[in-house]
Amino acid sequence: YMTDPSNWTLEYAKWRADDLGIEMTEQHWDIVALFREFIEDHSITPSSRIAQKEAKKRFSLDSKGFYRLFPNGPKQAAMVSGGIKPSGC
């Protein structure tokens, strides 16, 4: 995880995803954008519950779909999105 989410860049996200073995698709980037928006608005990473609820609301992505994109769940999405370690992880 990053300690300062303001240092996040697109290059960082691509590197981190590659490091985690994730081949980024448009759906992955949608989730990253959701996380970045939350991080910028609240200065924290969304909890697993909030992340999955927002993904379902915005993208009709259920929990199985979320875990298909990020097999280790929201904590993995947080890593790519430059977030700090989410609560509950």
C-alpha positions in Angstrom: 0.0 0.0 0.0 1.0 3.6 -0.4 1.6 5.7 2.6 0.7 8.9 0.7 -2.0 8.5 -1.8 -1.3 11.9 -3.3 1.8 10.3 -4.9 -0.3 8.0 -7.0 0.2 8.1 -10.8 -1.2 6.1 -13.7 2.3 4.6 -14.2 2.3 3.5 -10.6 -1.1 1.8 -11.1 0.1 0.0 -14.2 3.3 -1.1 -12.5 1.4 -2.3 -9.3 -1.2 -4.2 -11.4 1.5 -5.9 -13.3 3.4 -6.7 -10.1 0.1 -8.3 -8.7 -0.4 -10.2 -12.0 -3.6 -8.3 -13.0 -4.2 -7.6 -16.6 -6.1 -4.3 -16.5 -9.3 -4.0 -18.5 -11.8 -1.1 -18.7 -13.7 -2.7 -15.8 -10.5 -2.7 -13.7 -10.0 1.0 -14.5 -13.6 1.8 -13.5 -12.9 0.3 -10.1 -9.6 2.2 -9.8 -11.5 5.4 -10.7 -14.1 4.7 -8.0 -11.3 4.1 -5.4 -9.4 7.2 -6.5 -12.5 9.3 -6.2 -13.2 8.0 -2.7 -9.6 8.5 -1.6 -9.6 12.1 -2.9 -12.9 12.9 -1.3 -12.3 11.2 2.1 -8.5 10.9 2.4 -9.0 7.2 3.2 -9.4 4.0 1.2 -13.0 2.7 1.1 -13.8 -0.3 3.2 -14.6 -3.6 1.5 -18.3 -3.1 2.2 -18.4 0.4 0.8 -16.3 -0.5 -2.3 -18.4 -3.5 -3.2 -21.7 -1.5 -2.6 -20.5 1.3 -4.9 -19.3 -1.1 -7.6 -22.7 -2.7 -7.6 -24.5 0.6 -7.7 -22.3 2.2 -10.4 -21.4 -0.7 -12.5 -23.9 -3.5 -11.6 -20.9 -5.5 -10.5 -21.7 -8.0 -7.8 -19.2 -9.4 -5.3 -18.3 -12.3 -7.6 -17.6 -9.9 -10.4 -15.5 -7.8 -8.1 -13.4 -10.8 -7.0 -13.1 -11.9 -10.7 -11.4 -8.6 -11.4 -9.4 -8.4 -8.2 -9.0 -12.0 -6.8 -7.9 -10.7 -3.4 -10.7 -8.3 -3.2 -10.9 -4.6 -2.4 -7.5 -4.7 -0.7 -5.9 -5.6 -4.0 -7.9 -2.8 -5.8 -6.7 -0.4 -3.1 -3.1 -1.3 -3.8 -3.5 -0.5 -7.5 -5.4 2.6 -6.7 -2.7 3.9 -4.4 -4.7 3.7 -1.3 -3.6 3.1 2.3 -4.5 -0.2 3.8 -8.4 -0.3 4.0 -10.0 -0.9 7.3 -11.0 -4.5 8.0 -8.1 -5.9 5.9 
